[in-house]
C-alpha cells in the first residue's frame, strides 16, 4: 500500500525540486552581504534569499540543493541580464561637507563687471590707489604741455603766413628795439602791450613783480647797450607778487623771499594800491640808476597799470599810464600824455 503511494508522489517531488531549483537560481545573484538600499530610490524591495524562504511542502528537510537543470539555464541567464537594470545605484554621501551657497544672486554680474555704459555698484566701488593719482596727474600735465606747445606752434604758423620772407629776415637781424619793458611774469602782466607787429620793437623783460632789482643786468643792457629811449614798468590787477609781499611769505623759498623783500609796500595793503606804489618805487629807482641818461634827455621812465577791473575808472582792461618820470598826479599825466612831453622831469624844472 505504501509503495504505490510513494511511486505516485515521486513525479510531484521532482516537479517541486525543479521549481525550487529555478527559484533558487533566480535569487542567487541577490544574495549579498548587505541588502541593496533600493527602497531609498523608489525601487521594489528585493525578494528574500532562498535560505529564508519557506521550504516547499513535501520536500525533505536537509536535502542538499542540486545544480539547475538544462531547462532552467535560459531563465537564469535572462535574470542575470535583467538584474543590473532593476537594481538602483547605492547613494554615496560626500566625504567633504559642502559649503553654503552664496547669498547674492549668481545670475547677476559680479561687482567687478558692469555692462557698457553702466555704473558700478556703490557698495562695491573700489577706491583708486595713490599711484593711480600720480599717473592721472602726470597724464594731465602731459596733456597741458601738449596743448600749450600746440597753441604756440599754431600762433607761429599764423604769424608766418601773414608776413613775407623779407620781413621775417629783418626780424632776425634787428637789434635796435624802441623800448625796454619790464613786465610782471603773470599772464596778466604782459598781454597786448602794443599788439601786432609793434611787439617786435620791444625788449621785454618779465620777473616777479616787474622789478628793477630782479633783472638789473637785462634792463641795463636794454637801456645802455641797445640804447632804448624808453624804459617802462608795467603792473596789473590782482598781481600775485604784490599780494604775497603785502602778507606773510616766510613759508616760501629763500630765493623767492629775497625777491619779495625788494617790493617795499605796507603789509596788509590792497592789491591795487600796492601795485601803484610798487610802480612808483621802480620808476624812482630807475631814474637814480640811469641818472646820466635822464639828465642828458635820452631816457624817459614811465609806469603803467593794466586795469582789468576798472579800478581807476578809465575803462576795463585799459593800460593806464600812472607815472611819467616821477610825476604821479593823474591830471598832470593826462596833460603830459596829450602834449607828448614824455621827457618832462618835474624835479629838474623841465
VOBA-1610 file (N, C-alpha, C; in pm, whole numbers, padded with zeros to 5 digits, always signed):
BEGIN
Unk+00083-00120+00000Unk+00000+00000+00000Unk+00086+00125+00000Unk+00185+00121+00075Unk+00274+00238+00083Unk+00356+00254-00042Unk+00393+00147-00105Unk+00478+00154-00225Unk+00406+00222-00339Unk+00285+00187-00368Unk+00216+00261-00477Unk+00200+00408-00442Unk+00173+00439-00315Unk+00157+00579-00276Unk+00286+00656-00296Unk+00398+00601-00263Unk+00527+00669-00282Unk+00558+00684-00428Unk+00525+00584-00507Unk+00551+00594-00651Unk+00466+00701-00713Unk+00343+00718-00663Unk+00256+00822-00719Unk+00302+00961-00680Unk+00367+00981-00567Unk+00412+01114-00523Unk+00547+01150-00581Unk+00622+01057-00639Unk+00758+01087-00691Unk+00757+01192-00801Unk+00668+01188-00901Unk+00668+01298-01002Unk+00645+01434-00941Unk+00559+01442-00841Unk+00533+01574-00778Unk+00655+01627-00709Unk+00730+01530-00644Unk+00853+01578-00579Unk+00952+01628-00681Unk+00960+01559-00793Unk+01055+01605-00899Unk+01019+01742-00950Unk+00884+01763-00967Unk+00841+01896-01014Unk+00874+02003-00911Unk+00849+01971-00780Unk+00879+02070-00675Unk+01026+02100-00671Unk+01108+01992-00687Unk+01253+02015-00682Unk+01297+02097-00797Unk+01239+02071-00915Unk+01278+02153-01032Unk+01236+02296-01013Unk+01114+02317-00961Unk+01068+02457-00937Unk+01152+02526-00836Unk+01192+02454-00730Unk+01274+02517-00627Unk+01411+02552-00681Unk+01464+02468-00770Unk+01596+02499-00825Unk+01590+02624-00909Unk+01488+02640-00989Unk+01476+02765-01068Unk+01462+02883-00978Unk+01382+02868-00873Unk+01362+02981-00781Unk+01492+03015-00711Unk+01571+02914-00676Unk+01697+02942-00610Unk+01794+03008-00706Unk+01802+02966-00831Unk+01892+03028-00929Unk+01856+03173-00950Unk+01730+03204-00955Unk+01686+03344-00974Unk+01730+03430-00857Unk+01724+03372-00736Unk+01752+03454-00619Unk+01897+03451-00580Unk+01980+03366-00640Unk+02120+03360-00602Unk+02194+03491-00626Unk+02177+03559-00742Unk+02252+03686-00761Unk+02217+03793-00660Unk+02099+03781-00595Unk+02057+03884-00500Unk+02106+03856-00360Unk+02176+03746-00339Unk+02227+03716-00206Unk+02357+03791-00184Unk+02347+03909-00118Unk+02461+03997-00088Unk+02481+04004+00061Unk+02600+04056+00098Unk+02626+04074+00241Unk+02527+04172+00302Unk+02500+04282+00226Unk+02404+04380+00273Unk+02295+04391+00168Unk+02174+04398+00208Unk+02066+04411+00108Unk+02075+04549+00044Unk+02052+04559-00089Unk+02059+04689-00158Unk+01955+04784-00104Unk+01994+04913-00100Unk+01904+05017-00048Unk+01809+05060-00158Unk+01740+04967-00213Unk+01653+05000-00326Unk+01533+05080-00281Unk+01495+05064-00157Unk+01378+05136-00110Unk+01400+05285-00111Unk+01529+05327-00095Unk+01555+05471-00092Unk+01536+05533-00228Unk+01552+05456-00334Unk+01542+05509-00468Unk+01407+05479-00531Unk+01318+05428-00455Unk+01183+05404-00509Unk+01169+05272-00580Unk+01271+05182-00573Unk+01261+05052-00640Unk+01187+04953-00553Unk+01139+04848-00611Unk+01066+04747-00535Unk+01162+04670-00448Unk+01123+04633-00328Unk+01212+04558-00240Unk+01249+04424-00301Unk+01375+04385-00276Unk+01425+04258-00333Unk+01362+04140-00261Unk+01355+04032-00330Unk+01297+03911-00270Unk+01391+03853-00168Unk+01335+03783-00073Unk+01416+03723+00031Unk+01503+03614-00027Unk+01619+03589+00031Unk+01705+03481-00018Unk+01637+03346-00003Unk+01691+03253-00078Unk+01630+03121-00075Unk+01641+03055+00060Unk+01749+03089+00133Unk+01768+03029+00265Unk+01658+03067+00359Unk+01603+03193+00341Unk+01498+03239+00430Unk+01359+03198+00382Unk+01353+03151+00258Unk+01221+03112+00206Unk+01170+02985+00275Unk+01039+02974+00282Unk+00977+02858+00347Unk+00991+02737+00257Unk+01037+02624+00309Unk+01053+02506+00224Unk+00921+02462+00166Unk+00930+02409+00047Unk+00808+02362-00019Unk+00755+02238+00053Unk+00623+02230+00044Unk+00558+02116+00110Unk+00605+01985+00049Unk+00628+01895+00130Unk+00665+01761+00085Unk+00811+01743+00060Unk+00892+01848+00064Unk+01036+01836+00040Unk+01104+01795+00167Unk+01186+01698+00164Unk+01254+01655+00288Unk+01350+01762+00333Unk+01345+01784+00464Unk+01435+01884+00520Unk+01576+01830+00518Unk+01670+01919+00495Unk+01811+01882+00496Unk+01859+01825+00367Unk+01775+01821+00265Unk+01816+01768+00136Unk+01904+01868+00067Unk+02025+01830+00018Unk+02116+01929-00044Unk+02060+01981-00175Unk+02090+02107-00200Unk+02042+02171-00321Unk+02122+02119-00438Unk+02056+02089-00547Unk+02120+02037-00667Unk+02148+02145-00766Unk+02220+02108-00877Unk+02251+02205-00982Unk+02128+02231-01065Unk+02117+02348-01128Unk+01999+02377-01209Unk+01999+02288-01332Unk+01882+02253-01375Unk+01866+02171-01492Unk+01889+02251-01617Unk+01899+02183-01731Unk+01921+02249-01859Unk+01805+02341-01892Unk+01686+02303-01853Unk+01569+02387-01883Unk+01570+02517-01806Unk+01637+02516-01688Unk+01637+02639-01605Unk+01745+02735-01642Unk+01847+02692-01722Unk+01958+02780-01755Unk+01916+02905-01833Unk+01835+02894-01939Unk+01793+03018-02010Unk+01725+03117-01918Unk+01641+03068-01829Unk+01573+03160-01737Unk+01672+03228-01644Unk+01773+03151-01597Unk+01873+03210-01507Unk+01955+03316-01579Unk+01992+03289-01705Unk+02069+03389-01780Unk+01987+03515-01805Unk+01862+03499-01834Unk+01775+03616-01855Unk+01765+03700-01729Unk+01760+03631-01614Unk+01752+03705-01488Unk+01879+03782-01463Unk+01995+03717-01495Unk+02125+03785-01473Unk+02137+03908-01559Unk+02091+03903-01687Unk+02097+04020-01775Unk+02003+04129-01731Unk+01888+04091-01683Unk+01789+04193-01645Unk+01814+04250-01508Unk+01887+04179-01420Unk+01904+04224-01282Unk+01975+04358-01269Unk+02088+04389-01343Unk+02153+04520-01325Unk+02063+04637-01358Unk+01968+04616-01452Unk+01880+04727-01487Unk+01781+04755-01377Unk+01746+04651-01299Unk+01647+04670-01193Unk+01710+04728-01068Unk+01836+04689-01039Unk+01899+04734-00913Unk+01938+04881-00924Unk+01898+04962-00828Unk+01932+05106-00825Unk+02070+05125-00765Unk+02148+05228-00812Unk+02282+05251-00755Unk+02275+05296-00612Unk+02373+05255-00539Unk+02378+05291-00398Unk+02413+05438-00381Unk+02342+05509-00299Unk+02363+05652-00276Unk+02487+05674-00191Unk+02580+05753-00242Unk+02706+05779-00172Unk+02703+05919-00109Unk+02731+05924+00016Unk+02738+06052+00086Unk+02873+06117+00058Unk+02880+06251+00038Unk+03008+06318+00013Unk+03101+06309+00132Unk+03231+06287+00103Unk+03328+06278+00212Unk+03362+06413+00271Unk+03349+06523+00191Unk+03380+06658+00237Unk+03251+06737+00245Unk+03222+06802+00354Unk+03095+06878+00365Unk+03095+06993+00265Unk+02983+07013+00200Unk+02967+07120+00102Unk+02951+07254+00172Unk+03008+07360+00106Unk+02992+07494+00162Unk+02852+07546+00137Unk+02814+07644+00215Unk+02682+07702+00199Unk+02676+07781+00067Unk+02562+07779+00002Unk+02551+07853-00125Unk+02565+08003-00101Unk+02617+08079-00198Unk+02633+08224-00181Unk+02499+08292-00164Unk+02502+08401-00090Unk+02378+08473-00061Unk+02334+08561-00177Unk+02430+08612-00261Unk+02390+08702-00370Unk+02341+08621-00490Unk+02273+08687-00578Unk+02217+08624-00696Unk+02327+08601-00799Unk+02355+08472-00828Unk+02462+08439-00921Unk+02424+08467-01066Unk+02296+08494-01092Unk+02257+08524-01229Unk+02296+08665-01270Unk+02331+08750-01171Unk+02374+08886-01199Unk+02525+08892-01210Unk+02580+08990-01286Unk+02727+09001-01297Unk+02790+09035-01165Unk+02915+08998-01150Unk+02987+09027-01028Unk+03009+09177-01015Unk+03040+09227-00894Unk+03059+09372-00876Unk+03170+09428-00962Unk+03270+09347-00999Unk+03380+09398-01079Unk+03345+09408-01227Unk+03232+09352-01268Unk+03194+09352-01410Unk+03069+09436-01425Unk+03067+09521-01524Unk+02948+09602-01550Unk+02927+09612-01700Unk+02805+09631-01737Unk+02771+09640-01879Unk+02822+09771-01936Unk+02846+09778-02067Unk+02891+09905-02127Unk+02792+10017-02101Unk+02843+10127-02054Unk+02758+10242-02023Unk+02699+10239-01885Unk+02712+10127-01814Unk+02656+10119-01680Unk+02750+10175-01577Unk+02700+10187-01454Unk+02780+10239-01344Unk+02805+10127-01244Unk+02922+10121-01185Unk+02948+10018-01084Unk+02864+10040-00961Unk+02837+09931-00891Unk+02759+09943-00769Unk+02835+10022-00666Unk+02761+10107-00596Unk+02827+10193-00499Unk+02886+10112-00384Unk+02819+10002-00350Unk+02866+09923-00236Unk+02997+09853-00266Unk+03025+09828-00392Unk+03146+09754-00427Unk+03246+09842-00501Unk+03229+09972-00497Unk+03320+10062-00568Unk+03457+10059-00503Unk+03558+10037-00581Unk+03694+10026-00531Unk+03761+10163-00536Unk+03821+10204-00426Unk+03889+10332-00422Unk+04021+10324-00499Unk+04052+10427-00577Unk+04179+10424-00652Unk+04297+10431-00558Unk+04403+10363-00595Unk+04523+10366-00514Unk+04599+10496-00537Unk+04690+10526-00446Unk+04765+10651-00457Unk+04848+10660-00584Unk+04914+10551-00626Unk+04990+10561-00752Unk+04904+10601-00870Unk+04774+10562-00869Unk+04688+10600-00980Unk+04671+10751-00985Unk+04671+10819-00870Unk+04659+10964-00870Unk+04780+11027-00935Unk+04898+10973-00904Unk+05018+11029-00965Unk+05017+11008-01116Unk+04970+10890-01157Unk+04962+10864-01301Unk+04864+10959-01366Unk+04749+10981-01300Unk+04649+11072-01355Unk+04703+11214-01362Unk+04775+11256-01259Unk+04832+11390-01259Unk+04934+11406-01369Unk+05019+11303-01386Unk+05120+11309-01490Unk+05055+11316-01627Unk+04946+11239-01644Unk+04877+11242-01772Unk+04815+11378-01797Unk+04761+11443-01690Unk+04704+11577-01705Unk+04810+11681-01739Unk+04926+11672-01676Unk+05033+11767-01706Unk+05085+11748-01848Unk+05095+11622-01890Unk+05141+11595-02026Unk+05043+11652-02128Unk+04914+11637-02099Unk+04813+11694-02188Unk+04818+11846-02192Unk+04845+11906-02076Unk+04854+12052-02070Unk+04973+12103-02152Unk+05088+12037-02135Unk+05206+12078-02211Unk+05183+12061-02361Unk+05120+11951-02397Unk+05091+11927-02538Unk+05002+12037-02595Unk+04900+12079-02517Unk+04811+12184-02563Unk+04881+12318-02578Unk+04967+12352-02480Unk+05037+12481-02486Unk+05133+12486-02604Unk+05210+12379-02621Unk+05305+12375-02733Unk+05230+12383-02866Unk+05117+12312-02873Unk+05038+12318-02995Unk+04987+12457-03026Unk+04944+12529-02920Unk+04895+12666-02939Unk+05007+12760-02985Unk+05125+12745-02926Unk+05239+12830-02964Unk+05276+12805-03110Unk+05284+12680-03149Unk+05320+12648-03287Unk+05213+12695-03385Unk+05087+12685-03345Unk+04979+12732-03431Unk+04985+12883-03449Unk+05010+12955-03339Unk+05021+13101-03349Unk+05141+13141-03435Unk+05250+13066-03422Unk+05368+13095-03503Unk+05340+13073-03652Unk+05267+12966-03684Unk+05233+12940-03824Unk+05145+13050-03880Unk+05050+13098-03798Unk+04963+13207-03844Unk+05042+13335-03866Unk+05140+13361-03779Unk+05223+13481-03793Unk+05308+13474-03920Unk+05362+13357-03947Unk+05445+13339-04067Unk+05360+13358-04193Unk+05237+13307-04189Unk+05151+13316-04307Unk+05114+13461-04341Unk+05118+13551-04241Unk+05078+13690-04265Unk+05195+13780-04306Unk+05319+13729-04305Unk+05435+13813-04335Unk+05520+13749-04445Unk+05586+13835-04516Unk+05671+13790-04625Unk+05805+13740-04571Unk+05875+13659-04651Unk+06008+13614-04608Unk+06105+13728-04584Unk+06093+13836-04659Unk+06181+13951-04639Unk+06160+14017-04503Unk+06034+14028-04462Unk+06004+14088-04331Unk+06061+14001-04219Unk+06045+13871-04230Unk+06096+13780-04128Unk+06248+13784-04122Unk+06313+13803-04236Unk+06459+13811-04237Unk+06507+13935-04162Unk+06435+14044-04172Unk+06473+14165-04100Unk+06461+14148-03949Unk+06359+14069-03906Unk+06343+14047-03762Unk+06463+13974-03704Unk+06520+13882-03780Unk+06634+13807-03731Unk+06757+13893-03710Unk+06770+13998-03788Unk+06888+14084-03775Unk+06864+14211-03699Unk+06740+14232-03651Unk+06708+14357-03581Unk+06760+14351-03438Unk+06837+14450-03399Unk+06890+14459-03262Unk+06876+14600-03208Unk+06775+14670-03256Unk+06754+14808-03212Unk+06608+14828-03172Unk+06565+14766-03060Unk+06427+14787-03015Unk+06404+14931-02974Unk+06279+14971-02974Unk+06245+15110-02944Unk+06213+15132-02796Unk+06198+15026-02719Unk+06166+15042-02577Unk+06208+14918-02501Unk+06247+14939-02374Unk+06272+14830-02280Unk+06153+14826-02185Unk+06087+14713-02179Unk+05965+14699-02098Unk+05988+14592-01992Unk+05963+14628-01866Unk+05973+14534-01755Unk+05831+14501-01710Unk+05786+14379-01735Unk+05650+14337-01703Unk+05652+14231-01594Unk+05536+14208-01534Unk+05523+14101-01436Unk+05516+13967-01508Unk+05567+13865-01445Unk+05568+13732-01508Unk+05429+13672-01518Unk+05334+13722-01442Unk+05198+13669-01451Unk+05140+13696-01589Unk+05050+13607-01636Unk+04991+13627-01768Unk+04925+13763-01785Unk+04865+13814-01678Unk+04800+13944-01689Unk+04896+14061-01699Unk+05026+14036-01678Unk+05120+14147-01677Unk+05184+14178-01810Unk+05164+14093-01911Unk+05231+14119-02038Unk+05147+14082-02158Unk+05016+14104-02148Unk+04928+14075-02261Unk+04898+14204-02337Unk+04902+14195-02470Unk+04861+14307-02554Unk+04934+14435-02526Unk+05066+14428-02509Unk+05140+14550-02479Unk+05122+14652-02591Unk+05160+14615-02710Unk+05138+14702-02825Unk+05058+14630-02932Unk+05071+14501-02940Unk+04993+14421-03033Unk+05051+14421-03174Unk+05027+14310-03243Unk+05067+14301-03382Unk+05216+14312-03404Unk+05253+14384-03508Unk+05393+14394-03547Unk+05473+14479-03450Unk+05408+14567-03374Unk+05481+14655-03283Unk+05550+14578-03172Unk+05502+14454-03142Unk+05567+14375-03037Unk+05712+14344-03071Unk+05743+14340-03198Unk+05881+14309-03239Unk+05976+14424-03207Unk+05924+14539-03172Unk+06007+14656-03142Unk+06034+14671-02993Unk+05996+14571-02914Unk+06011+14582-02769Unk+06114+14483-02717Unk+06194+14529-02621Unk+06286+14443-02549Unk+06219+14415-02414Unk+06150+14301-02407Unk+06063+14272-02293Unk+06135+14185-02191Unk+06123+14225-02063Unk+06181+14152-01950Unk+06068+14125-01850Unk+06054+14001-01810Unk+05949+13965-01713Unk+06012+13907-01588Unk+05960+13948-01474Unk+06005+13891-01347Unk+05894+13904-01244Unk+05922+13859-01124Unk+05824+13860-01016Unk+05803+14002-00964Unk+05689+14061-01000Unk+05657+14195-00950Unk+05718+14307-01033Unk+05755+14281-01161Unk+05811+14382-01253Unk+05911+14474-01183Unk+06020+14411-01135Unk+06117+14482-01054Unk+06245+14518-01131Unk+06308+14624-01088Unk+06440+14663-01139Unk+06548+14573-01079Unk+06543+14549-00948Unk+06649+14475-00880Unk+06659+14330-00928Unk+06546+14269-00961Unk+06547+14128-01001Unk+06611+14107-01138Unk+06606+14205-01225Unk+06658+14191-01362Unk+06744+14312-01400Unk+06827+14356-01306Unk+06904+14479-01329Unk+06997+14467-01450Unk+07060+14352-01466Unk+07152+14335-01580Unk+07080+14343-01713Unk+06965+14275-01726Unk+06890+14278-01852Unk+06839+14418-01882Unk+06793+14488-01780Unk+06742+14624-01801Unk+06855+14717-01844Unk+06969+14704-01780Unk+07083+14787-01819Unk+07126+14759-01962Unk+07119+14634-02001Unk+07154+14600-02140Unk+07059+14669-02237Unk+06932+14670-02206Unk+06835+14734-02295Unk+06853+14884-02304Unk+06883+14948-02190Unk+06894+15095-02188Unk+07027+15141-02244Unk+07136+15082-02200Unk+07268+15134-02234Unk+07333+15067-02355Unk+07306+14938-02376Unk+07368+14871-02490Unk+07278+14877-02614Unk+07150+14855-02594Unk+07058+14866-02708Unk+07009+15010-02726Unk+07037+15094-02629Unk+07006+15238-02635Unk+06859+15266-02661Unk+06773+15199-02587Unk+06630+15227-02599Unk+06599+15358-02528Unk+06523+15451-02591Unk+06493+15580-02527Unk+06381+15573-02423Unk+06315+15456-02413Unk+06203+15441-02320Unk+06224+15319-02233Unk+06208+15339-02102Unk+06208+15230-02005Unk+06074+15237-01933Unk+05999+15125-01938Unk+05862+15126-01884Unk+05840+15005-01792Unk+05785+15030-01674Unk+05749+14926-01577Unk+05596+14909-01579Unk+05550+14787-01598Unk+05406+14762-01613Unk+05359+14658-01511Unk+05257+14695-01432Unk+05194+14603-01337Unk+05052+14573-01386Unk+04975+14505-01303Unk+04839+14466-01347Unk+04751+14436-01226Unk+04622+14428-01252Unk+04524+14397-01149Unk+04548+14258-01090Unk+04535+14248-00958Unk+04545+14119-00891Unk+04682+14055-00899Unk+04788+14132-00896Unk+04923+14078-00907Unk+04953+13987-00787Unk+04993+13863-00816Unk+05022+13769-00708Unk+05143+13808-00627Unk+05243+13868-00692Unk+05362+13910-00618Unk+05329+14021-00519Unk+05242+14113-00557Unk+05202+14221-00468Unk+05124+14165-00349Unk+05034+14071-00375Unk+04958+14010-00266Unk+05051+13936-00169Unk+05150+13868-00224Unk+05243+13795-00138Unk+05328+13891-00056Unk+05376+13997-00120Unk+05462+14093-00049Unk+05385+14166+00060Unk+05254+14182+00044Unk+05172+14250+00145Unk+05134+14159+00260Unk+05165+14031+00249Unk+05130+13936+00355Unk+05253+13870+00413Unk+05233+13750+00468Unk+05342+13674+00528Unk+05391+13570+00428Unk+05514+13586+00381Unk+05568+13493+00282Unk+05688+13416+00339Unk+05690+13400+00471Unk+05802+13330+00534Unk+05804+13182+00501Unk+05694+13127+00453Unk+05689+12986+00419Unk+05739+12957+00278Unk+05773+13060+00202Unk+05822+13043+00066Unk+05973+13020+00067Unk+06026+12982-00049Unk+06168+12953-00059Unk+06255+13076-00039Unk+06381+13059+00000Unk+06471+13172+00026Unk+06487+13264-00094Unk+06499+13208-00214Unk+06516+13291-00333Unk+06392+13374-00360Unk+06276+13315-00338Unk+06151+13390-00359Unk+06138+13500-00254Unk+06172+13468-00130Unk+06166+13569-00025Unk+06258+13688-00057Unk+06373+13657-00114Unk+06468+13764-00147Unk+06409+13859-00249Unk+06340+13806-00348Unk+06279+13893-00449Unk+06163+13972-00390Unk+06084+13908-00306Unk+05971+13980-00246Unk+06017+14087-00149Unk+06134+14070-00089Unk+06186+14173+00002Unk+06210+14305-00071Unk+06235+14298-00202Unk+06261+14420-00279Unk+06134+14497-00312Unk+06018+14434-00292Unk+05891+14503-00314Unk+05852+14570-00183Unk+05881+14697-00171Unk+05861+14770-00046Unk+05723+14836-00044Unk+05628+14760+00010Unk+05491+14811+00025Unk+05443+14778+00165Unk+05345+14854+00218Unk+05296+14827+00353Unk+05227+14691+00362Unk+05239+14626+00476Unk+05172+14499+00499Unk+05020+14521+00510Unk+04946+14434+00450Unk+04801+14442+00457Unk+04738+14536+00356Unk+04816+14603+00272Unk+04760+14694+00173Unk+04690+14615+00064Unk+04585+14675+00003Unk+04513+14604-00103Unk+04600+14596-00228Unk+04565+14504-00317Unk+04650+14473-00432Unk+04663+14591-00528Unk+04557+14668-00549Unk+04564+14779-00645Unk+04657+14890-00595Unk+04636+14936-00473Unk+04722+15041-00418Unk+04865+14991-00403Unk+04881+14863-00366Unk+05016+14809-00355Unk+05087+14806-00489Unk+05014+14773-00598Unk+05074+14772-00732Unk+05115+14912-00775Unk+05031+15013-00747Unk+05063+15151-00785Unk+05185+15202-00709Unk+05195+15169-00580Unk+05312+15211-00502Unk+05438+15143-00556Unk+05426+15015-00590Unk+05541+14943-00643Unk+05588+15003-00775Unk+05495+15045-00860Unk+05533+15109-00987Unk+05614+15236-00960Unk+05565+15316-00868Unk+05636+15441-00837Unk+05776+15414-00783Unk+05788+15310-00701Unk+05921+15277-00647Unk+06016+15232-00757Unk+05969+15156-00852Unk+06054+15108-00960Unk+06098+15224-01052Unk+06006+15316-01080Unk+06040+15432-01164Unk+06146+15517-01093Unk+06127+15540-00965Unk+06223+15621-00890Unk+06361+15555-00887Unk+06363+15422-00866Unk+06491+15352-00864Unk+06562+15357-00999Unk+06485+15349-01108Unk+06545+15354-01242Unk+06600+15493-01274Unk+06531+15598-01230Unk+06580+15735-01254Unk+06714+15755-01184Unk+06726+15703-01064Unk+06853+15716-00992Unk+06962+15634-01059Unk+06930+15513-01104Unk+07031+15429-01166Unk+07078+15487-01299Unk+06984+15534-01378Unk+07018+15586-01511Unk+07010+15739-01513Unk+07062+15800-01409Unk+07055+15948-01398Unk+07130+16017-01512Unk+07237+15956-01559Unk+07312+16017-01670Unk+07227+16025-01795Unk+07157+15921-01830Unk+07071+15919-01947Unk+06952+16014-01928Unk+06902+16021-01802Unk+06788+16108-01775Unk+06829+16255-01789Unk+06940+16294-01729Unk+06984+16434-01736Unk+07020+16475-01878Unk+07067+16379-01957Unk+07102+16411-02096Unk+06980+16414-02186Unk+06864+16379-02132Unk+06740+16381-02212Unk+06732+16267-02311Unk+06797+16157-02279Unk+06794+16043-02371Unk+06707+15927-02321Unk+06647+15942-02203Unk+06569+15831-02148Unk+06446+15884-02075Unk+06332+15830-02110Unk+06207+15855-02039Unk+06171+15728-01961Unk+06134+15745-01833Unk+06099+15631-01746Unk+05952+15643-01709Unk+05873+15547-01749Unk+05728+15550-01726Unk+05682+15428-01648Unk+05560+15441-01590Unk+05494+15330-01521Unk+05354+15313-01574Unk+05309+15191-01590Unk+05174+15164-01640Unk+05106+15053-01562Unk+04972+15046-01575Unk+04892+14951-01498Unk+04779+14898-01586Unk+04777+14765-01605Unk+04667+14701-01676Unk+04548+14691-01580Unk+04444+14771-01607Unk+04330+14780-01516Unk+04217+14688-01562Unk+04227+14562-01531Unk+04127+14466-01575Unk+03995+14480-01501Unk+03995+14533-01382Unk+03873+14550-01303Unk+03817+14692-01309Unk+03880+14780-01387Unk+03838+14920-01399Unk+03842+14991-01264Unk+03945+14961-01186Unk+03960+15027-01056Unk+03991+15176-01071Unk+04057+15213-01178Unk+04094+15354-01198Unk+03993+15430-01282Unk+03881+15364-01316Unk+03768+15427-01384Unk+03804+15489-01519Unk+03891+15422-01589Unk+03926+15468-01723Unk+03900+15362-01830Unk+03831+15256-01791Unk+03796+15151-01886Unk+03855+15018-01844Unk+03771+14914-01849Unk+03816+14781-01810Unk+03920+14727-01908Unk+04033+14683-01854Unk+04139+14624-01935Unk+04233+14726-01997Unk+04210+14852-01973Unk+04292+14956-02037Unk+04429+14966-01968Unk+04532+14989-02050Unk+04665+15016-01996Unk+04672+15164-01961Unk+04677+15192-01830Unk+04673+15330-01780Unk+04814+15373-01741Unk+04859+15487-01792Unk+04989+15543-01753Unk+04971+15608-01616Unk+05046+15561-01516Unk+05032+15610-01379Unk+05153+15688-01331Unk+05261+15688-01408Unk+05382+15760-01365Unk+05463+15797-01490Unk+05497+15925-01502Unk+05584+15972-01610Unk+05701+16046-01547Unk+05815+15981-01544Unk+05938+16040-01490Unk+05921+16095-01348Unk+05844+16021-01268Unk+05823+16061-01129Unk+05696+16140-01106Unk+05628+16182-01210Unk+05501+16254-01196Unk+05387+16154-01179Unk+05310+16166-01067Unk+05205+16071-01038Unk+05066+16134-01033Unk+05056+16266-01049Unk+04925+16330-01046Unk+04849+16296-01175Unk+04729+16240-01163Unk+04656+16197-01283Unk+04631+16312-01381Unk+04598+16430-01330Unk+04571+16542-01421Unk+04698+16581-01497Unk+04810+16589-01430Unk+04936+16625-01496Unk+04979+16517-01595Unk+04951+16391-01560Unk+04987+16281-01650Unk+04905+16291-01779Unk+04776+16322-01767Unk+04692+16336-01886Unk+04742+16452-01973Unk+04783+16559-01908Unk+04834+16674-01983Unk+04964+16642-02054Unk+05055+16575-01986Unk+05182+16538-02049Unk+05162+16438-02161Unk+05064+16349-02143Unk+05037+16249-02246Unk+04981+16315-02372Unk+04886+16410-02354Unk+04828+16477-02470Unk+04932+16560-02546Unk+05022+16623-02472Unk+05124+16707-02537Unk+05245+16628-02584Unk+05256+16503-02542Unk+05368+16419-02581Unk+05499+16456-02513Unk+05492+16518-02396Unk+05613+16559-02325Unk+05658+16448-02229Unk+05703+16341-02287Unk+05743+16226-02205Unk+05882+16241-02146Unk+05954+16341-02189Unk+06085+16363-02130Unk+06081+16475-02025Unk+05960+16512-01979Unk+05947+16614-01878Unk+05980+16554-01741Unk+06068+16621-01668Unk+06104+16582-01531Unk+06073+16700-01439Unk+05972+16687-01356Unk+05933+16797-01268Unk+06040+16834-01169Unk+06113+16738-01118Unk+06216+16769-01017Unk+06336+16839-01080Unk+06345+16838-01215Unk+06454+16904-01282Unk+06412+17039-01339Unk+06289+17078-01317Unk+06240+17204-01367Unk+06212+17205-01514Unk+06199+17088-01574Unk+06170+17084-01716Unk+06021+17060-01738
//
